[in-house]
């Protein structure tokens, strides 16, 4: 890591993570369908994961190969989520 790279504002990122965490927790109180609430919670979790990966793991300043290596597990998680979503939401 070179000295000319700017460090992210960790406090602001932490505040965003807390806000997103509260959004995910309070989403259960919304008068929405269960599948919509679960979708919202997954979306909030994805945003939090990107914030952590880019800022705390310093992936903003990495080579494109790191992104290529990271995209395969992300695609697998998305595929598994989409495949298992009906079983999670509509089980009796």
C-alpha positions in Angstrom: 0.0 0.0 0.0 1.5 3.3 -1.0 1.3 6.5 1.0 -0.6 8.4 -1.7 -3.8 6.4 -1.4 -6.5 8.2 0.6 -8.0 6.3 3.5 -11.8 6.0 3.6 -13.8 7.8 6.3 -14.2 4.8 8.7 -16.6 6.6 11.0 -19.0 7.5 8.2 -18.9 4.0 6.9 -19.6 2.6 10.4 -22.5 5.0 10.7 -23.9 3.7 7.4 -23.4 0.1 8.5 -25.4 0.8 11.7 -28.2 2.5 9.8 -28.4 -0.4 7.4 -28.4 -2.9 10.3 -31.3 -1.0 11.9 -33.1 -1.0 8.6 -32.7 -4.7 8.3 -33.9 -5.3 11.8 -36.8 -2.8 11.6 -37.9 -4.3 8.2 -39.6 -7.1 10.1 -42.1 -4.5 11.5 -43.2 -3.3 8.1 -46.7 -4.4 7.0 -45.3 -6.3 3.9 -45.4 -9.8 2.7 -42.9 -12.1 4.2 -41.1 -12.6 0.8 -40.8 -8.8 0.4 -39.3 -8.4 3.9 -36.8 -11.2 3.2 -35.9 -9.6 -0.1 -35.4 -6.3 1.6 -33.2 -7.9 4.3 -31.1 -9.6 1.6 -30.7 -6.4 -0.3 -29.6 -4.5 2.8 -27.1 -7.3 3.6 -25.7 -7.2 0.1 -25.1 -3.4 0.4 -23.4 -3.9 3.8 -21.2 -6.6 2.4 -20.1 -4.3 -0.4 -19.4 -1.5 2.0 -17.2 -3.7 4.2 -15.4 -5.3 1.2 -14.6 -2.1 -0.5 -13.6 0.0 2.5 -12.5 -2.2 5.4 -10.9 -4.9 3.2 -9.4 -2.2 1.0 -10.6 -3.7 -2.2 -11.2 -0.3 -3.8 -7.6 0.0 -4.6 -7.0 -3.6 -5.8 -6.3 -5.1 -9.2 -9.2 -6.3 -11.4 -8.2 -9.9 -10.8 -9.3 -9.7 -7.2 -12.8 -8.7 -8.4 -12.8 -11.6 -10.9 -11.9 -14.0 -8.1 -14.5 -12.6 -5.8 -17.4 -12.6 -8.3 -17.6 -16.4 -8.6 -18.6 -17.0 -5.0 -21.0 -14.1 -5.1 -22.7 -15.5 -8.1 -22.9 -18.9 -6.4 -24.5 -17.3 -3.3 -27.0 -15.4 -5.5 -27.9 -18.6 -7.4 -28.4 -20.6 -4.2 -30.5 -17.8 -2.7 -32.7 -17.7 -5.8 -33.0 -21.5 -5.8 -33.8 -21.8 -2.1 -36.0 -18.7 -1.9 -39.3 -20.5 -2.5 -38.5 -23.2 0.0 -37.7 -20.6 2.7 -40.7 -18.3 2.1 -43.4 -20.8 1.3 -42.7 -23.7 3.7 -45.6 -24.8 5.9 
